[in-house]
Amino acid sequence: MRFKAQRPAFTIVELMVVITIIAILMGILLPALTGARNSARLLEEQKQAKTIVEGFAAYAASHDFRKPVPGLVQRQAVTVGDSERYIEGRGRENGSVNDHGAMLSLCVMERLFDADTTYSDSETNVNVYPYTNYNFDAYDPYPTSGGPGVFWDKAYSNNLNLDENGEAEEEQGCHNSYAIMPISGERRQIAWDQQASSSFALLGTRGVEDGDEQNIKDSNSAGFFGREGQWRGIIVFADGHVEVSNNFWPVAAQYSVTDSSGNTTYSADNIFAAQTEAKGSWNADRSLLGRDAFLTHVNVAEQHSDSPTNPRDIEYRPLFD
């Protein structure tokens, strides 16, 4: 009887050589794969953010070229005879509802984009999550209560507030990942109530408070698309074009300042810092109402008591994480 010779087993040395070769190949391929994955995420983010801005433009096309303003939908009461009542499309603008949560929720109710669109798949803040149960049945322009109509789902939240433990101050958390231009001040007049130039940023990846780049490493917005501890993001401008930037000073972003002699100068714009004051401002805090591009989260807006008839003059707390 003839027996087949058994194939010799791998020696430990041979196994170690194979493992070493595999490790070397992984070391070569993984950075390339990681880079490709980040590029794909960045491309998807550009499409998603641009969809939101295109929704703003679609709304403006049928609303006198003005982007979505909740206070022009849920307006203040008007006097009819001896009483006051709410009438859709009549009455002064209600500046106290011009926060980002109401604005985005209004857009969703108008079917300009889905609620999921305002949540980034690159999100790292656990208190920001998609709103999956948008209530379109909440729409009620003619309520029997005598109060204002309901024109958007008010459960949609833009609350980025965090307490000292890093937890959301309200249970509902936040459903929007993107920093957006506040609907207020001179920047509203030149970029929201009319078509703005290609140098004005409307929406983008979140940044840090006051545009202080020294605080990037401690921010939830670090590492979205760049290396760990690095901020890299997308910015969508008023004309719809998108810029990928590695800093808070996008190439296309600039603001103009005109002096008393009528001379205009243009400066680079840090899109997370309020760098210009509003005309006629009475204290430094009013710089938030200036004319330079400024991206943040606005969760609560209050019409300023000194300007009760000017809905562009609102007080708000810019939110960063």
C-alpha positions in Angstrom: 0.0 0.0 0.0 1.4 3.4 -1.0 0.8 6.4 1.2 0.7 9.9 0.0 3.4 12.1 1.5 1.9 14.7 3.9 2.4 18.3 3.1 4.7 19.9 5.7 3.0 22.5 7.9 4.0 26.1 8.0 6.8 26.8 10.4 6.4 29.6 13.0 9.0 31.6 11.1 6.9 31.4 7.9 3.7 32.4 9.7 5.5 35.4 11.2 6.7 36.4 7.8 3.1 36.3 6.4 1.7 38.2 9.3 4.4 40.9 8.9 3.7 41.2 5.2 -0.1 41.6 5.9 0.6 44.2 8.6 2.8 46.2 6.1 0.1 46.1 3.5 -2.5 47.2 6.0 -0.3 50.1 7.0 0.0 51.1 3.4 -3.7 50.7 2.4 -5.5 51.9 5.5 -4.5 55.6 5.2 -5.6 55.5 1.6 -8.9 53.9 2.5 -9.5 56.4 5.4 -8.8 59.2 3.0 -11.3 57.8 0.4 -13.9 57.4 3.1 -13.4 61.0 4.4 -13.7 62.3 0.8 -16.9 60.4 0.3 -18.4 61.8 3.5 -17.3 65.3 2.6 -18.9 65.0 -0.9 -22.2 63.7 0.7 -22.1 66.6 3.2 -21.7 69.1 0.4 -24.8 67.7 -1.4 -26.8 67.7 1.9 -26.0 71.2 2.9 -26.6 72.6 -0.6 -30.0 70.9 -0.5 -30.9 73.0 2.5 -29.8 76.3 0.9 -31.6 75.4 -2.3 -34.7 74.9 -0.2 -34.2 78.5 1.1 -33.9 79.7 -2.5 -37.0 77.8 -3.6 -39.0 79.4 -0.8 -37.7 82.9 -1.8 -38.8 82.3 -5.4 -42.5 82.4 -4.3 -42.1 84.9 -1.4 -40.9 88.1 -2.9 -37.3 86.8 -3.0 -37.2 86.6 0.8 -35.8 83.4 2.3 -37.9 81.7 5.1 -38.9 84.1 7.9 -41.2 82.4 10.5 -42.3 85.8 11.9 -43.8 86.7 8.5 -45.9 83.5 8.7 -46.9 83.4 12.3 -47.4 87.2 12.6 -48.6 89.4 15.4 -52.2 90.0 16.1 -54.1 92.8 14.2 -56.9 95.0 15.5 -60.3 94.1 14.0 -63.1 96.2 15.4 -62.9 96.1 19.2 -60.7 93.0 19.4 -57.4 91.6 18.2 -57.1 88.5 16.2 -54.5 86.6 14.2 -54.9 86.6 10.4 -52.5 84.7 8.1 -50.6 87.2 6.0 -51.7 90.2 7.9 -50.1 92.1 10.9 -46.6 93.0 11.8 -43.8 90.5 11.6 -43.3 88.6 14.9 -39.5 88.8 15.4 -39.6 86.6 18.5 -40.2 83.4 16.5 -37.3 84.0 14.1 -35.1 81.3 15.5 -33.4 78.6 13.5 -35.6 75.8 14.9 -38.8 77.5 13.7 -37.2 78.4 10.4 -36.0 74.9 9.6 -39.2 73.4 10.8 -41.2 75.8 8.6 -39.1 74.6 5.6 -39.8 71.0 6.4 -43.6 71.7 6.7 -43.3 73.4 3.2 -41.7 70.2 1.9 -38.5 72.1 0.8 -36.4 69.3 2.4 -36.8 66.5 4.9 -36.1 66.8 8.7 -33.4 64.2 8.3 -31.6 66.6 5.9 -30.6 68.9 8.7 -28.7 66.1 10.5 -25.2 65.3 9.4 -24.0 61.7 9.3 -20.7 63.1 10.5 -22.2 64.4 13.7 -20.2 63.7 16.9 -22.4 65.4 19.5 -24.6 62.8 21.1 -27.2 65.4 21.9 -27.7 66.1 18.2 -29.8 63.5 16.5 -32.3 63.3 13.6 -35.9 64.1 14.0 -37.6 61.1 12.5 -41.3 61.7 13.4 -42.1 65.1 11.9 -45.8 65.9 12.5 -47.2 67.3 9.3 -50.7 67.2 10.9 -49.7 69.9 13.3 -50.4 72.5 10.6 -53.5 74.5 11.6 -53.7 78.0 10.2 -57.3 78.6 11.6 -57.2 77.5 15.3 -60.4 77.8 17.3 -58.5 79.0 20.4 -58.1 82.5 19.2 -54.4 82.2 19.3 -51.9 82.3 16.3 -52.1 79.6 13.7 -49.7 76.6 13.8 -47.5 76.6 10.7 -44.7 74.1 11.6 -44.0 71.3 14.0 -42.8 73.0 17.1 -41.3 69.8 18.6 -38.5 70.1 16.1 -35.6 71.5 18.2 -32.5 73.5 17.5 -31.4 73.6 21.1 -27.6 73.2 21.2 -27.5 74.4 24.9 -25.4 72.1 27.1 -25.1 72.2 30.9 -21.8 71.8 32.9 -22.0 68.0 32.4 -22.2 68.3 28.7 -25.9 67.2 28.7 -28.7 69.0 26.8 -30.6 71.5 29.0 -33.8 70.2 27.5 -34.8 66.6 27.0 -35.5 67.0 23.3 -31.9 67.9 22.4 -31.1 69.3 19.0 -32.1 68.1 15.5 -29.9 70.4 13.4 -26.2 69.9 12.8 -25.5 73.1 10.7 -24.5 76.6 11.7 -26.8 79.2 10.0 -26.9 82.9 9.5 -29.2 84.5 12.2 -32.3 86.1 10.7 -31.5 89.6 12.2 -29.7 92.8 11.7 -28.0 94.3 8.7 -26.8 90.8 7.6 -30.5 89.8 7.2 -31.2 92.9 5.1 -28.4 92.2 2.6 -28.4 88.4 2.6 -31.7 87.0 3.7 -34.4 89.5 2.5 -32.7 89.7 -0.9 -30.3 87.8 -3.1 -26.8 88.2 -1.8 -23.4 87.9 -3.4 -21.1 85.0 -3.7 -19.0 86.3 -0.8 -21.8 85.9 1.9 -21.9 82.6 3.8 -25.4 81.3 4.7 -24.8 77.9 6.2 -22.0 75.5 7.0 -20.3 73.1 9.4 -20.3 74.3 13.0 -17.3 76.1 14.4 -16.3 77.5 17.8 -17.4 80.6 19.8 -16.0 83.9 18.5 -14.1 82.0 15.8 -11.3 81.4 18.2 -9.2 78.7 16.5 -7.4 77.9 19.7 -10.5 76.2 21.0 -11.0 73.8 18.0 -9.6 70.8 19.8 -12.2 71.0 22.5 -15.1 71.4 20.0 -17.5 68.7 18.8 -17.0 70.1 15.3 -13.4 69.0 15.2 -12.7 65.9 13.3 -15.8 65.9 11.1 -13.8 65.7 7.9 -10.2 66.3 8.9 -7.8 64.7 11.2 -8.5 64.3 14.9 -8.5 67.7 16.5 -8.6 69.5 13.1 -11.5 71.6 11.9 -12.4 71.1 8.3 -15.8 72.0 6.9 -18.1 73.0 4.1 -19.5 76.5 3.7 -22.5 77.2 1.4 -22.7 80.7 0.1 -25.7 82.9 -0.9 -25.3 82.2 -4.6 -25.4 78.4 -3.9 -21.8 77.6 -4.4 -19.9 75.4 -1.8 -16.4 75.9 -0.5 -14.4 73.3 1.5 -12.3 75.2 4.0 -9.6 74.1 6.5 -10.0 77.3 8.6 -12.7 79.8 9.7 -11.7 82.3 6.9 -13.1 80.8 3.6 -11.5 82.3 0.5 -14.8 83.6 -0.8 -15.9 85.1 2.5 -15.4 88.9 2.8 -17.3 91.8 4.2 -17.3 95.5 3.4 -16.9 98.5 5.7 -17.7 102.0 4.4 -16.2 105.0 6.4 -17.7 108.5 6.8 -16.0 109.6 3.6 -17.7 106.9 1.6 -14.6 104.8 1.1 -15.3 101.1 1.1 -12.7 98.5 2.2 -13.1 94.7 2.0 -11.7 92.4 4.7 -11.4 88.7 5.2 -14.3 87.3 7.2 -14.1 84.9 10.1 -17.5 83.3 9.7 -17.9 82.3 13.4 -17.1 85.8 14.7 -19.2 88.9 14.7 -16.7 91.4 13.3 -18.9 94.5 12.5 -21.3 96.5 14.6 -24.8 97.4 13.5 -25.5 101.0 12.4 -26.7 103.0 15.3 -25.7 100.3 17.8 -25.8 101.4 21.4 -23.4 98.9 22.9 -20.8 96.4 21.9 -23.1 93.4 22.2 -25.2 94.8 19.2 -22.3 93.8 17.0 -24.2 90.5 16.6 -26.6 92.5 14.3 -23.8 93.6 12.0 -23.4 93.1 8.3 -20.6 90.5 8.1 -21.4 86.8 7.6 -21.8 85.1 11.0 -22.8 81.4 11.4 -24.2 79.9 14.6 -27.2 78.2 16.2 -30.1 80.4 17.4 -32.5 78.6 19.7 -34.4 81.5 21.2 -35.0 85.0 19.7 -36.5 88.0 21.4 -37.5 91.2 19.7 -35.5 94.0 21.4 -37.6 96.2 23.7 -36.1 99.4 22.3 -37.2 98.5 18.8 -40.7 96.9 19.3 -41.7 97.5 15.7 -38.4 96.4 14.1 -38.3 92.6 13.7 -34.8 92.7 12.4 -33.6 93.9 15.8 -33.7 90.8 17.9 -31.7 89.6 20.8 -30.3 86.1 20.7 -27.6 84.0 22.3 -25.2 82.4 19.7 -24.7 78.7 20.5 -21.6 76.7 20.0 -20.4 73.3 21.2 
